[in-house]
Amino acid sequence: MEYGIIGLLILVLDIYAIIKVLGSGSSTGAKILWVLGILVFPVIGFVVWLIAGPRGTGRIA
């Protein structure tokens, strides 16, 4: 039962990361690479994206 809950949590976090990647201002190639990395390596890909992933389009004034 625990593995199902952990798997669901990883799935939700990966979907969140993919949505954030697709909404970022990065180039199309970078977006594709990030999404592939997150899909192929769900846990490691999410952690790497969390640390070094493309940031949103927010601007500093």
N, C-alpha and C positions, 0 to 999 in steps of 0.2 A: 504494500500500500504506500509506503514512503516513497518508493521509486516513482510511482505514478504522480504524486504531488510534486516531487522534484522535477520530473520531466515536464509537467505542465508549467511550472514556474520558469524553466529554461525556455520553453516554447514562447511564453508570453514576453519574456525579456528579449528574445531574438526578434520577435515580430515588432516590438517597440524600437529596437535598434535599426531594423530594416526601414521602418517608416521614417525614422529620423534621418537615415542616410539618404533616402529618396527625396526628402524635403530640404536637404542641405544645398548650398550653393556650389558644390564641387562639380567637376566635369563629369560627363557621362561615363567615361572610362573608369574614373575613380569610384563612382557609385557602383558600377558593375563589379569591380574588384572587391569592394567592401561587402556587398551583398553575397557574392560567392564565398568569401571568407567566412562570413557569419553562417551561411547555410552548410558549408562543408565541415567546419569546426565550430559547432554551436556554442560550447562553453568558452573555449579559448578565443574564438572569433569575437564573442561578445565582450570579453575582458579586454582584448586588444582594442576593439572599437571604443570601449569606455575610456581607455587611457589615451589613445592616439587618433581616434576617429575624426571625420570631418565635422566641423562645428556648424551650427545653424547660421542663418543669414542675419543674426542680430548685429547691430553696428554700435560701436562705442562712439559716443558724442564727442 
